[in-house]
Amino acid sequence: MLPTLKKLIAGGIRVWVFSGDTDGRIPVTATRLTLNKLGQKIIEDWTPWYTNHKQVGGWTIEYEGLMFVTIRGAGHQVPTFTPSQALQLVRHFLANKKLPPTPF
């Protein structure tokens, strides 16, 4: 996976990696350790993002060329566990917008 991510980042392709924070198959810690191996500079350290219901939806960390998003309360299949948060994540990615860092 890392070689593919490196190629995408080098090609200027916008990359978001996401993980449910209760995922027992690929825990957030494993993803964090893997992404750290890329050696990308941190642009914005851990920041909460908020759902339409003014609740913390998870956390983001922005690296140079890559955004890692956690989804609070979701397991391995994020849309199954938290469909509204998954939809919000996809909508913001497609609109090229960051997830909301404050309740709105």
Protein Blocks (a to p, Z undefined) as FASTA:
>chain_A
ZZmmmmmmmnopacdddddfkbfklgfklmmmmmmmnopacfbgcdddddfkopafbdcd
ddehiacdddehiafblmlmmmmlmmmmmmmmmnopacdfbdZZ
